[in-house]
Amino acid sequence: MAVVSRVEVSAPVGALLDCYRQYLVVERGVRRLTIRTYSWNARLFLLAACGDDVDRIGSLTAGDVARFVTAVGEGRRASTVNTIVVGVRALLRYFYSAGLIATPLAQATPWLARGRVSSLPRTLVPGSAERLLADGFDRSTLAGARDFAIVTLFVRLGLRVGEVVAMELDDLDWRCGELLVRSKGGWRDPLPLPVDVGRALAEYLSMRGRDDQWREVFLRIVPSGPMGTTTVLAAIRRAYARAGLPNLGSHRLRHSLAVDLLRDGAGLHEIGQVLRHRHQATTAVYAKVDVAALAAVAQPWPGSGS
């Protein structure tokens, strides 16, 4: 199966992709940058597997999907191919939910190389998260208090960047000590608000003062307005720099929180609740950090007699 490198689409394929993008926005709550990547991967798969004939979608087989992954792997890094696989799986889930295919082919999509649970989650060196919070924030300034609150949310609650960006004042229930997290897929998940996190937020909001123009919690200083993904990531990058650490991004903090919870005795179910995972398989990656935890969730192999 030949895989084109320059992706061009016909009108029928383009119309189908428009419906797919609408599904990603409305049904899955996927963000704009991810939709762009998924759309490119979807075009690549559709042109390779179906050409210009969208009617061939209904006859797709697991073999077609496997051949595509093998072909697309030629001349590409395994990590790049696996990113494409993620997009293809999302497309196949859409096909199945829309009734375009009768078999859930997403489960048949192979990884070219190492899968999600084949290696340990990448975490920070022990003690690094504490260094991020301890070093260099000038909390007497509005920018310093804001950045400290942002980093505290990542370190202590494992929030995603989009969740920090989307946080609004009404999401903070000070009386009940809860934070309503606007998670992926349009979910609203309540989390307990630890004392240190609440203190950091209250300190920043007290300095920020009331601004009826914006409901978002985190605002730019000049010009005033909601912070976007880039500015939140910049706050994380500055924190790494002040602590003398390489910039390992925000998601590494999420992994580190999960591993720390596991080592402190938390169960995988509890970790999944904190990280707001929808599926147990997503949390199962952390079981490899602790063999005892892995044994606790292991199921007998069919026919093993155990």
ROROKE-656278 format. One line per 2 residues: their letters; for each residue z, x, y of C-alpha. Coordinates in pm, whole numbers, plus 50000, padded with zeros to 5 digits. Layout:
N
A = Z:X:Y; ...;
end
This chain:
306
MA = 50000:50000:50000; 49891:50153:50330;
VV = 50132:50124:50619; 49985:50131:50968;
SR = 50155:50344:51231; 50016:50156:51530;
VE = 50122:49794:51505; 49877:49529:51621;
VS = 49906:49161:51540; 49673:48866:51512;
AP = 49744:48531:51675; 49894:48365:51362;
VG = 50125:48660:51297; 50220:48670:51664;
AL = 50314:48301:51658; 50527:48357:51349;
LD = 50704:48647:51513; 50777:48432:51819;
CY = 50954:48184:51590; 51140:48471:51425;
RQ = 51262:48604:51759; 51380:48255:51854;
YL = 51573:48240:51526; 51737:48576:51599;
VV = 51848:48457:51942; 51961:48103:51859;
ER = 52081:48124:51499; 52199:48485:51471;
GV = 52300:48568:51828; 52124:48906:51806;
RR = 52106:49114:52123; 51787:49199:52309;
LT = 51759:49564:52205; 51816:49478:51838;
IR = 51559:49198:51856; 51303:49445:51986;
TY = 51367:49679:51692; 51366:49396:51438;
SW = 51040:49262:51579; 50868:49601:51547;
NA = 50987:49635:51187; 50875:49280:51112;
RL = 50524:49349:51244; 50504:49664:51035;
FL = 50600:49478:50718; 50382:49174:50780;
LA = 50068:49373:50846; 50125:49597:50545;
AC = 50222:49321:50301; 50017:49026:50426;
GD = 49752:49158:50662; 49642:48882:50898;
DV = 49702:48607:50642; 50042:48445:50703;
DR = 49973:48211:50410; 50036:48506:50180;
IG = 50402:48508:50277; 50481:48240:50021;
SL = 50350:48459:49738; 50549:48770:49830;
TA = 50736:48931:49541; 51012:49188:49504;
GD = 50741:49432:49394; 50559:49387:49726;
VA = 50879:49464:49914; 50957:49771:49702;
RF = 50604:49906:49744; 50631:49866:50120;
VT = 50954:50065:50132; 50802:50341:49920;
AV = 50490:50356:50136; 50675:50349:50467;
GE = 50890:50639:50347; 50598:50881:50347;
GR = 50645:51123:50636; 50959:50952:50769;
RA = 51325:51052:50751; 51536:50856:50505;
ST = 51762:50732:50786; 51458:50600:50975;
VN = 51329:50422:50666; 51665:50263:50603;
TI = 51666:50134:50962; 51330:49971:50888;
VV = 51478:49825:50569; 51755:49660:50772;
GV = 51490:49491:50987; 51285:49383:50686;
RA = 51592:49233:50522; 51660:49031:50837;
LL = 51300:48905:50832; 51318:48809:50465;
RY = 51643:48621:50524; 51460:48425:50795;
FY = 51169:48352:50558; 51411:48219:50296;
SA = 51613:48007:50539; 51292:47863:50685;
GL = 51156:47778:50340; 50862:48019:50367;
IA = 50963:48195:50045; 51137:48042:49741;
TP = 51326:48356:49635; 51588:48540:49847;
LA = 51394:48866:49855; 51630:49032:50104;
QA = 51857:49124:49813; 51564:49295:49640;
TP = 51488:49527:49930; 51575:49883:49816;
WL = 51716:50166:50024; 51497:50472:50021;
AR = 51793:50704:50008; 52167:50677:50050;
GR = 52289:50320:50093; 52558:50189:50320;
VS = 52840:50251:50075; 52719:50578:49923;
SL = 52914:50799:50161; 53243:50781:50346;
PR = 53248:50621:50691; 53232:50880:50966;
TL = 53561:50893:51151; 53727:51104:51415;
VP = 53941:51404:51334; 54300:51276:51295;
GS = 54474:51261:51632; 54149:51241:51832;
AE = 54191:50873:51920; 54535:50944:52064;
RL = 54388:51231:52267; 54129:50996:52415;
LA = 54405:50775:52553; 54636:51057:52657;
DG = 54404:51290:52846; 54270:51265:53195;
FD = 54271:50901:53309; 54369:50864:53673;
RS = 54523:50521:53630; 54623:50508:53995;
TL = 54257:50435:54077; 54065:50117:53995;
AG = 53798:50307:53800; 54058:50501:53603;
AR = 54260:50190:53514; 53942:50008:53412;
DF = 53817:50292:53191; 54159:50330:53031;
AI = 54163:49959:52943; 53813:49983:52796;
VT = 53893:50285:52578; 54220:50122:52467;
LF = 54027:49819:52341; 53797:50041:52135;
VR = 54077:50256:51994; 54334:49986:51919;
LG = 54118:49682:51832; 53789:49837:51718;
LR = 53577:49620:51945; 53202:49657:51964;
VG = 53032:49749:52291; 52878:49404:52330;
EV = 53218:49242:52277; 53371:49445:52559;
VA = 53077:49364:52788; 53102:48991:52710;
ME = 53480:48964:52758; 53577:48701:53016;
LD = 53904:48626:53192; 53945:48298:53003;
DL = 53938:48492:52675; 54284:48633:52750;
DW = 54568:48404:52646; 54870:48579:52792;
RC = 55114:48308:52683; 55016:48327:52315;
GE = 54938:48699:52321; 54582:48654:52195;
LL = 54237:48783:52284; 53935:48567:52202;
VR = 53657:48806:52099; 53296:48697:52152;
SK = 53159:48849:51833; 52811:48894:51687;
GG = 52627:48578:51590; 52797:48367:51856;
WR = 53134:48366:51679; 53462:48338:51870;
DP = 53740:48528:51693; 54104:48531:51808;
LP = 54289:48861:51774; 54654:48937:51843;
LP = 54690:49125:52171; 54906:49434:52112;
VD = 55154:49517:52386; 54984:49841:52489;
VG = 54642:49674:52505; 54780:49385:52710;
RA = 54956:49628:52943; 54636:49826:53002;
LA = 54438:49510:53075; 54707:49366:53302;
EY = 54728:49694:53495; 54354:49697:53555;
LS = 54327:49328:53644; 54619:49357:53884;
MR = 54441:49638:54069; 54105:49457:54052;
GR = 54246:49146:54214; 54098:48800:54205;
DD = 53721:48768:54232; 53599:48412:54186;
QW = 53237:48528:54179; 53269:48688:53835;
RE = 53440:48567:53517; 53376:48890:53325;
VF = 53681:49112:53279; 53514:49448:53343;
LR = 53325:49498:53668; 53140:49784:53830;
IV = 53305:49929:54137; 52998:49965:54361;
PS = 52807:49743:54372; 53044:49484:54234;
GP = 52921:49303:53927; 52961:49282:53549;
MG = 52941:49606:53354; 52654:49640:53108;
TT = 52628:49831:52781; 52524:50153:52954;
TV = 52820:50160:53192; 53070:50080:52915;
LA = 52928:50361:52702; 52956:50590:53003;
AI = 53330:50518:53017; 53359:50620:52651;
RR = 53153:50933:52714; 53378:51036:53002;
AY = 53687:50985:52786; 53547:51215:52516;
AR = 53465:51478:52779; 53813:51467:52934;
AG = 53971:51507:52590; 53748:51806:52514;
LP = 53574:51623:52229; 53203:51578:52153;
NL = 53061:51239:52242; 53071:51056:51909;
GS = 53007:50711:52052; 53205:50389:52032;
HR = 53137:50290:51672; 53312:50602:51543;
LR = 53631:50464:51699; 53584:50141:51501;
HS = 53551:50333:51175; 53853:50546:51259;
LA = 54067:50239:51324; 53970:50092:50984;
VD = 54050:50414:50798; 54382:50453:50981;
LL = 54477:50095:50891; 54388:50159:50527;
RD = 54595:50476:50511; 54888:50293:50671;
GA = 54887:50045:50384; 54669:49762:50517;
GL = 54456:49581:50260; 54080:49548:50280;
HE = 54112:49178:50360; 54334:49258:50659;
IG = 54095:49527:50779; 53806:49282:50751;
QV = 53997:49036:50969; 54066:49296:51239;
LR = 53703:49413:51243; 53579:49051:51212;
HR = 53352:49117:50915; 53179:48805:50781;
HQ = 53135:48945:50429; 53375:49136:50204;
AT = 53097:49376:50108; 53092:49506:50465;
TA = 53459:49601:50448; 53424:49745:50096;
VY = 53276:50066:50237; 53628:50168:50342;
AK = 53756:50138:49987; 53600:50477:49912;
VD = 53857:50636:50141; 54129:50543:49893;
VA = 54069:50525:49518; 54367:50292:49475;
AL = 54215:50047:49723; 53883:50068:49543;
AA = 54050:49986:49211; 54218:49684:49366;
VA = 53886:49522:49455; 53690:49637:49150;
QP = 53566:49367:48912; 53524:49415:48533;
WP = 53169:49510:48433; 53007:49225:48240;
GS = 53032:49292:47867; 53280:49576:47907;
GS = 53553:49380:47736; 53804:49461:48012;
end
